[in-house]
Amino acid sequence: MSSPALAVLLGTRPEAIKLSPVIRALAASGAPPLVFLTGQHDELLQPILRDLGIVPDENLEVMAPAQGLSSLSARVLEAVDELLGRHRLDAVIVQGDTTSALMAGLAAFYRGLRVVHVEAGLRTNVARNPFPEELNRRLLARLADVHFAPTEAARAHLLAEGVAPESVHVVGNTVVDALFDARDRVLPSLPPDEITGPLLARGRRLVLLTAHRRESFGEDLRAIGDGVRRIARTFAGEVEVAYPLHLNPNVAGPMRELLGAEPGIHLLPPLPYLPFLRLLLGSTLVITDSGGVQEEAAALGKPFLVVRRASERLEAVDAGVGELVGTDAARIAEAAGRLLRDEALYARRAVPSRVFGDGRAAERIASVLLRGASGGTAVPRPARP
């Protein structure tokens, strides 16, 4: 039996990072997938694609100025539907909980194709937090035919929602695959880059900040910035903060106003994947609202604070590497202060964890998807509607 015809759809930087190991694993197994971009975050995505050696087959270029979720959803749905009409495929692979993932899954469903969901089953059980991701991933669970859950907790969420047990596979998170590959194979051969090199050479303890989530826009984002400013002032001369600043004006505007003139805080441009990993590897403490960064920090044993009101990745908190501190400035500063002052506490928290995987998730995904080629039924060619 021939290998199934597969397509991977990428819309954002995290999707590219987390699906790159899947693309490589499928290609190594003799079933290279077609790779399609929505084009909605091209300025952030193209450097990642170059770093990871991904050559897309087509870019839908759906990006529009000041786009809202409704207009973006409509454009992605129509563009992916037209794209799928031009290719004979068995399944479409999407990742995570973005608008592009949901709309691509819906377009594939309408076309009678199987939907494969990587990183399925994450839940906060708060419909608008994160927004719109929590609802996106719940809806994807209704559309998907194959669910690749990163953890047992994610699998339990899917089963509780009535997803068929035989369609759920616990494989780990592919972000750990990408991280370990970059750390062990790619980064050692690269020279220092001009942005992170001087910062890492300064020799001070480094706090890495990422904050950009839509549900934090406004008061919560300012509170996060205030908390980080308190840390920089309390540990002036001892600690420096590196903050790769998101391009969204709802983030860049208020954070530049709040932190731009603060000594010890470095507002950096959005970083390509590999320079960002250098900062992560060189950091003492991570403060983040990013799901992927939580997973990476846990795998590396970098203590981190989650500056969100709710989290779908509590496994790392349970393991002790992470702490959910919310968006209160005083609480953020106090939690960071404990870790930066108490060496024994820091040592207990700074332990690499495998709660999100062992670096072989993509191998497992490829094995399941290609099982049909050797007589299984994971991704059969569907009947056309």
N, C-alpha and C positions, 0 to 999 in steps of 0.2 A: 504494500500500500504506500502511495506517495505521501510525503509530508504535508500537513495542512498548510493552506495559504493564510498567513497571518499578517496583520498590520498593527503597528504601534502608533498611538497618537500622543504627541507632546504639545503642551501649551505653555508651560511655565518652567522656570529653572529647577525647582524640586522634582518635577516630573522627569526632566531630562536626566538628572542625577540618579534618580531611583530606578528608571527604566533602562539606563545604559547597560547595567550588568545583564538584564534580561535580553536585550538586543544581542549582546556578545555571546551569551550562553546559547541562544537559539541559532545564531550563525555557526558557532562551533559544533552544534549538533546537526548541521546540515539543513537547517530551515531558516535562513536569514529572513527576517520580516521586512516588509515595507515600512518606512518611517515617514510619518506625516507630521507637519507642524501646523498649528493654528496660526502662528505669527502674531499672537496677541502681546507677547513680551519679547520681541525680537532683540531689543538692545541688551537684555539680560541673558537671553537664551543663546545667541550666536557664540559668545566667548566660551560658554559651557560646551557647546557642541564641538568647537575646535579642540578644547582641552581633552575631551573624552573620545575624540576621533569618530564622531557620529556624522555621517553624510546623509541628510534627509533626501527623500525621494520627491517631496513636494511641500511647498509652503503655501498655506491658504491665505495668509496675510489679512486676517480679520480685524487687525488693530484699527481703532478709530479714536480721535481725540476725545478726551473727557467721556469715555464710554461708560454707560451704566450697565448693570447686570442684565436687565431685560434686553437691551439692544445687543449686547455681547452674546447672550444666549441664543437669540434669534439668528445672528450671523453665523455662529459656530454650527448650529443645527443645520442650517441651509447649506453651508459650505461643505460640511462633512457628508451630508446626504448626497450632494452632487458628486463628491469625490468617490464615495462608495459605489455609486452607479457606474463609474468608469473602471472599476477593478473587480475581478472575480476573487472573492475572499471567503474564507471559512469563519474567521473570527477577528474581532477588534480588541486589542489590549489597551486598557486605560489604567491609570494609577491615581489613587488617592481620592481627593474630594473637591477638585476644582470645578468651576463652571464648564471648562473645556472637557473634562472627563465625563461629567454628567451628560452634556449635550452630544458628545461623540457616542456614548453608550446608547442614548435614546435614538440617534440616527441609525446605529447598527441594528438596534431592535426593530425599528421600522422596516429595515431592509431584510429582515429575516436572518441576520448574522448572529452568531454567538458572541456574547459580551464577556470578556475576561477582565476581572477586577483585581488588580494588584494593590495590596495594603487595604484589604477589606476588613470591616468589622470594628473600626475605631469608633468610639462613642463617648460623648459627655452626657448624653441624655438631656441636654438643654438645647432646645430647637434653634435658638438664635445665638448660641455661643459654642464654637466659633461660627460666625456668620459670613457667608452662607454655607460653609463647609459641612456643618452638622447635618443639615437637611439634604445637601447634595449626596453625601455618602449613604444616608438612609434610602434615598430614592434609587441610587445605584444598586443597592442590595436587592431591590425588587426587579431590576432589569437584568442583572448579571446571571450568567449560566455557570461560571466557574469563579470561585471566590478564593483568593490567596490571602489568608489571614497571617499577620506577622506574629501573633502570640495566641496562647490558649484563651486569654481573656477576650481577644477579638473574636475568636471562634465562638465562644460562649454567647457573645452579643448576637451574632448572626443566628445561632440556633434558637435563641430566645425569641427572635423575630420570625421564626418559622422557615428559615432557609433550610433546604434539604441537606442533611449531614454529609451525604456522599459528594456534594458539590463544593465542600469547604476543605481546604488544605492548609495546614499550619506549616509555614515554610521559613519564618523569620522575615526580617525587613531587608529589602535589597539595598537600602542606604548603607548598611554595614558592609555589604559586598563592595560597594563603590568606595567607601572610606578606606577599607583595608587595602584595596588595590592601589589607590592613590598614595597612601602612606608608604606602602612597602615597595611598590614597583615604579611609580611615576615620580614622586617628589624627590627622592634621593638623587636623581640624575639632573635635576633642574637647578640653575643658579638662583640666588636670591632675587626677588623682584623689587622694583624701585619703591613700591608703596609699603609693603610689610617688612621688607628687609631692615630699613633704618629703625623702625619701631621695635622690632624684636631684638635688635642689637643694643638697645638702650639698657637692658639688663634689669629693669624694674618689673615687679609683678604686674601682670596684665589682666585686666578685666575685659572680656569680650561681650559686647552688647549687641543684640539684634532685637528690634521692636518695629513692627510694621503692620500688625493685623488690623483688618477693617473694623472689627468690633471694638478696638481700642481707640479709634479716632476720637479726638476731642479730649475730654477730661481725663480719661484713663491714660492716654499716651503722655499727657503732660505730667501726670503723677509718676509715671515710670521715669521720665526725664528728671523730675525733681529728686526722686530717690537716688538715681545715679549721680546727680550733681552733689548730693550730700556725701556719697561715698568718696567722690573725688576730693572734696574739701576735707573730709575727716582724715584721709590717708594721703594728703598732699606730699609729694616728694618720695613716697613709697610705692604708690600704685598709679598706673595709668590706665585709661579707658580707651578702647578702640571700638568705634561704632561705624560700621559700613552702613551708610544712610540710604534708605530706599528712595527711589525716584518719585514716588507718589507725593504730590504737593501737600496732601493731608498729613503726611509724615515729615517730609523734608522741611516744610515751612515752620511749624511749631518747634521742632527739635533744633533747628538752626538757631531760632530765636532764644531758646532756653539754654542750649549747651554750646553754641558756637564760639563764645568768648571765654569759656571756662578753662582755666589752666588744668592741664593733665588729661583733658578729654580731646580725643582726635576724631573728628568727623571725617570719615573716609568716603570716597566714591563707592558705588556698588562694586564688589570685588568678584572677579572670576572665581570659579570653584577652587582651583588649586591654591591661589593666594589666600583665600578665605580659610582653607584647611590649615595652612601654615599658621595663621593667627590662632585657630582653634588648638592646634598642637602645642603652641607656645603659651597658651593662656593658663592662668592660675584659677580663674573663676569665670563662669559663663552666666550671663543674665539674658534670658531669651523668651520670646513668645512664639518661636518657631518650633514646629513639631520635628522637622528633620534635624535641627540642631540639638534638640533634646536627645534624640536617638544617637547621634554621633558622639555627643558628650558622654552619654552613658557608656557607650562601647569603649571609649578612651579612658574612662575613669576621671573625667573632669567634673568636679562638683558644679552644679548649676542650679539657678533659681528660675522658676517659671513665673513670668509676670503676666498671668492671665487669671481670669476669675474661675475658669474651669479647664480641666485638661483631660484629654483622651489617652494619655500615655502615663498613667499612674504606676505602671510597672517599675519605672526607674525611681519613682518616689519611694515605693515599697522597698526597692533594693538599697535605698539609702544614698544614691548618688545625687538625686534631685530633690528639690523642695518646692512645693507650690506656695508662693507668697502673695499672689494676687497683684493688685495694682495700687496698693497703698504705699505712698512714698516712705513713710516711717518704717513700715514693715520690711520693705525692700532694703533700706539702708541698714536696719538692725540685723537682718539675716546675713547680709554680706559681711557686716562687721564681725559677726561671730566667726565666720569661716576665715577671715583674713587675720584675726587675732589669735585664734585658738588652734595651735598646730596639731594637737591630738585629735580634735574634732575634724579638722581638715583631712588628716591621714585616714580616719575611719571612713570618710565620705569619698575619698579619691581612689576608689577601687574599680577597675574596669568590670563592667557587667555584660553578660550575654543575654539579658532579658529581651533584647530586640534582635538577636540572631548571632550566628557564628561566621558570617561571611559566605555562606553557601546557599542562600535563598534562591538566587537566580538559577543555579543548577537544578534545584528541586522543581522550580516553576517550569523550566524547559522539559524536564522529564515528564511531568504531568501533561503538558500541552502536546508533546509528541508521542504520547502513549498510543494514540490512535494509529500512528504509522506502523506500529508493531502488533496491531490487533485489538488495542483498547478502544475506548469510546470517549476520550476526554474532549476532543474537538472534532466531531464528525462534520462532514460537509452537509449543511442544512438544506432542507427543501426550500425552494424559492417561493415567496408568497405570491 
